Amino acid sequence: MKQDRYRYYLRDLRDLIKERQQVLESRTDQDVFSKGIACGYNEVLQLFESQALTYEIDLKALDYDDFGFSPK
């Protein structure tokens, strides 16, 4: 049960970061600062995926199967 709570926490955090990244990238009036923030969000998402793979955590078990950065 506790494992589910952590999995849902990480999934929700990932979703919030992805949403913020997508909002910034979809804006037509992006300034350099907004582009930098969007790049930062992208870096964080890649770090989530990379660390999961490093620790041999199945991305599908975390509902992280839609990153799209590297082949599964």
N, C-alpha and C positions, 0 to 999 in steps of 0.2 A: 504494500500500500504506500509506504513512504517513497519507494522508488518511483511510483507513478507520479507522485507530487513533484519530484525533481524533474522527471521527464516532461511533465506539463509546463513546469516553470521554464525550462530551457526552450521548449517549443514556443511558448508564448513570447518569451524574450526575443527569440529569433524572428518571430512574425512581426513584432513591433519594430525591430530594426529594419527588416525588409520593407515594411510599409513606409517608414520614414525615408529610406533610401529611394524608393520608387516615387514618392511625392516630390522629393528634391530633383530627381532626374527628369520628371515630367514637366517641371516648370519651364516656361519659355523665357522667363526673365532672370535666368540664373546669373548670379555674379560669381566671381572667383571664390568667395567665401563659401557659398552654397555648394559649388562644385567640389570644394575641398571636404566639406562635411559629407557629401554623398560618397566620395572616395574613402573617407574614414569608415563609414558604415559598411562599405564593400569589404574593406580590410578586416573588420571585425567578423563579418560573416565567413570570410575565408579562414580566419583563425578558429572559429567554432568548428568548421569542417575539418581542418587540419588536425586539431587536437583530438577530435573524436577518432580520426583514422590512426593517429599516433598511439592512442590508448586502446586500439582495436575495438572500439565501440561501434556497433552496427548502426549506421545512420538511419536506417529504416525503423529501428527500435526506438529511436528518439523522434520519429516523424520528421527527420531531416533529409528525406530522400529527394528533395527538389532543389538542392543548392545549385546544381548545374556547373560547378567550377571544375570538377574533375570526374573522369569516368568511374563508375561504380563497379 
